[in-house]
């Protein structure tokens, strides 16, 4: 298996983990009082937008040819780390 495939699999696993954490936040949001729900929802909307942007980058990565995937990788890793930090911050805030 070439490096690109291994990297894609690793990145998809990272996305699945982030998705599961966002779903946990959604479950918590369903249990909070009405005034807190608005704040939860704002955070969840922002996380969904970041996740969708990251998914788009992964799709671009999958279709990249030659060595172009190596150039896309750095941007994907930065976006994934930013999303992970945003999820971590939301998880801490709503514990």
Residue frames relative to the residue before (quaternion, step in Angstrom):
aa qw qx qy qz dx dy dz
X 1.0000 0.0000 0.0000 0.0000 0.00 0.00 0.00
X 0.3879 -0.7435 0.4878 0.2424 3.58 -0.82 0.91
X 0.7235 -0.4728 0.3027 0.4017 3.52 -1.29 0.44
X 0.6284 0.5492 -0.3413 0.4324 3.58 0.95 -0.82
X 0.6648 0.5018 -0.3044 0.4621 3.60 0.92 -0.87
X 0.6463 0.5101 -0.3169 0.4708 3.58 0.98 -0.82
X 0.6581 0.5019 -0.3092 0.4683 3.55 0.94 -0.87
X 0.6318 0.5324 -0.3287 0.4575 3.60 0.97 -0.85
X 0.6602 0.5030 -0.3088 0.4645 3.60 0.90 -0.88
X 0.6451 0.5128 -0.3150 0.4708 3.59 0.96 -0.86
X 0.6854 0.4890 -0.2849 0.4582 3.55 0.90 -0.93
X 0.6350 0.5147 -0.3324 0.4706 3.61 1.01 -0.74
X 0.6245 0.5223 -0.3367 0.4731 3.60 1.04 -0.70
X 0.6332 0.5239 -0.3224 0.4697 3.58 1.01 -0.80
X 0.6502 0.5103 -0.3092 0.4703 3.58 0.99 -0.82
X 0.6361 0.5207 -0.3313 0.4631 3.60 0.98 -0.78
X 0.6387 0.5225 -0.3219 0.4641 3.58 1.01 -0.81
X 0.6602 0.4937 -0.3056 0.4765 3.59 0.92 -0.88
X 0.6293 0.5369 -0.3298 0.4549 3.58 0.97 -0.83
X 0.6545 0.5102 -0.3127 0.4621 3.60 0.94 -0.86
X 0.6590 0.4979 -0.3154 0.4674 3.60 0.98 -0.76
X 0.6195 0.5192 -0.3406 0.4804 3.59 1.06 -0.70
X 0.6414 0.5188 -0.3232 0.4636 3.59 0.99 -0.81
X 0.6104 0.5342 -0.3476 0.4703 3.60 1.07 -0.66
X 0.6390 0.5101 -0.3192 0.4792 3.58 0.99 -0.81
X 0.6333 0.5275 -0.3334 0.4578 3.58 1.00 -0.79
X 0.6424 0.5159 -0.3221 0.4663 3.58 0.99 -0.79
X 0.6488 0.5007 -0.3164 0.4778 3.58 0.99 -0.80
X 0.6314 0.5466 -0.3299 0.4402 3.58 1.00 -0.83
X 0.6366 0.5431 -0.3281 0.4385 3.57 1.04 -0.70
X 0.7100 0.4701 -0.2481 0.4618 3.59 1.19 -0.48
X 0.6235 0.5787 -0.3449 0.3968 3.60 1.17 -0.26
X 0.6640 -0.5019 0.3839 0.3998 3.53 -1.33 0.28
X 0.7082 -0.5026 0.3087 0.3879 3.54 -1.24 0.54
X 0.6835 0.4898 -0.3120 0.4422 3.61 0.82 -0.90
X 0.6625 0.4874 -0.3023 0.4818 3.57 1.07 -0.67
X 0.5669 0.6163 -0.3866 0.3865 3.59 1.12 -0.58
X 0.6261 0.5404 -0.3506 0.4395 3.58 0.99 -0.74
X 0.6638 0.4913 -0.3060 0.4737 3.56 0.95 -0.83
X 0.6122 0.5342 -0.3357 0.4766 3.58 0.99 -0.82
X 0.6856 0.5093 -0.2926 0.4300 3.54 0.82 -1.04
X 0.6218 0.5299 -0.3456 0.4617 3.60 1.01 -0.74
X 0.6678 0.4870 -0.2986 0.4772 3.57 0.94 -0.87
X 0.6625 0.5054 -0.3108 0.4573 3.58 0.91 -0.86
X 0.6271 0.5326 -0.3420 0.4540 3.60 0.97 -0.78
X 0.6604 0.5010 -0.3018 0.4710 3.57 0.95 -0.89
X 0.6549 0.5064 -0.3114 0.4665 3.59 0.98 -0.83
X 0.6359 0.5209 -0.3292 0.4648 3.59 0.99 -0.77
X 0.6440 0.5139 -0.3270 0.4629 3.60 0.96 -0.78
X 0.6562 0.4965 -0.3103 0.4760 3.58 0.94 -0.86
X 0.6536 0.5127 -0.3175 0.4573 3.57 0.94 -0.86
X 0.6614 0.5082 -0.3098 0.4564 3.59 0.93 -0.87
X 0.6330 0.5195 -0.3251 0.4731 3.58 1.04 -0.76
X 0.6473 0.5108 -0.3072 0.4751 3.54 1.04 -0.80
X 0.6237 0.5280 -0.3300 0.4726 3.59 1.02 -0.78
X 0.6354 0.5238 -0.3257 0.4646 3.62 1.01 -0.78
X 0.6435 0.5096 -0.3204 0.4729 3.56 1.02 -0.81
X 0.6320 0.5197 -0.3356 0.4668 3.57 1.02 -0.74
X 0.6316 0.5212 -0.3339 0.4668 3.60 0.99 -0.78
X 0.6328 0.5151 -0.3191 0.4820 3.58 1.04 -0.81
X 0.6319 0.5421 -0.3161 0.4548 3.55 1.02 -0.86
X 0.6594 0.5336 -0.3080 0.4309 3.57 0.91 -0.96
X 0.7492 0.3951 -0.2166 0.4856 3.58 0.99 -0.79
X 0.4717 0.6775 -0.4512 0.3391 3.59 1.23 -0.03
X 0.2808 -0.7778 0.5441 0.1419 3.52 -1.01 0.80
X 0.8168 0.2787 -0.1906 0.4678 3.50 -1.33 0.20
X 0.7741 -0.2981 0.2617 0.4934 3.53 -0.88 -0.98
X 0.3877 0.7501 -0.4666 0.2635 3.61 1.27 0.00
X 0.5862 0.6006 -0.3801 0.3888 3.60 1.06 -0.64
X 0.6128 0.5562 -0.3566 0.4335 3.58 1.10 -0.60
X 0.6410 0.5142 -0.3200 0.4716 3.57 1.10 -0.68
X 0.6626 0.5049 -0.2941 0.4685 3.59 1.04 -0.79
X 0.5703 0.6531 -0.3624 0.3421 3.57 1.07 -0.78
X 0.6632 0.5163 -0.3243 0.4341 3.61 0.82 -0.91
X 0.6629 0.4976 -0.3026 0.4705 3.58 0.95 -0.83
X 0.6368 0.5233 -0.3208 0.4666 3.55 1.04 -0.77
X 0.6617 0.5080 -0.3124 0.4544 3.57 0.90 -0.87
X 0.6412 0.5109 -0.3205 0.4745 3.59 0.99 -0.80
X 0.6691 0.4912 -0.3013 0.4693 3.60 0.89 -0.91
X 0.6448 0.5139 -0.3213 0.4657 3.60 1.01 -0.77
X 0.6589 0.4954 -0.3125 0.4720 3.59 0.95 -0.81
X 0.6286 0.5275 -0.3304 0.4664 3.59 1.02 -0.78
X 0.6658 0.4903 -0.2986 0.4767 3.58 0.95 -0.86
X 0.6323 0.5267 -0.3332 0.4602 3.59 0.95 -0.82
X 0.6645 0.4963 -0.3041 0.4686 3.58 0.93 -0.87
X 0.6388 0.5186 -0.3271 0.4646 3.59 1.02 -0.76
X 0.6392 0.5052 -0.3163 0.4859 3.58 1.03 -0.81
X 0.6392 0.5259 -0.3236 0.4585 3.60 0.92 -0.90
X 0.6618 0.5097 -0.3013 0.4598 3.57 0.91 -0.93
X 0.6624 0.4918 -0.3056 0.4753 3.58 0.95 -0.85
X 0.6345 0.5263 -0.3339 0.4571 3.58 0.98 -0.81
X 0.6588 0.5004 -0.3051 0.4717 3.59 0.95 -0.85
X 0.6673 0.5263 -0.2992 0.4338 3.56 0.91 -0.91
X 0.7958 0.3271 -0.1467 0.4880 3.58 0.93 -0.86
X 0.3641 0.7220 -0.5070 0.2985 3.59 1.10 0.59
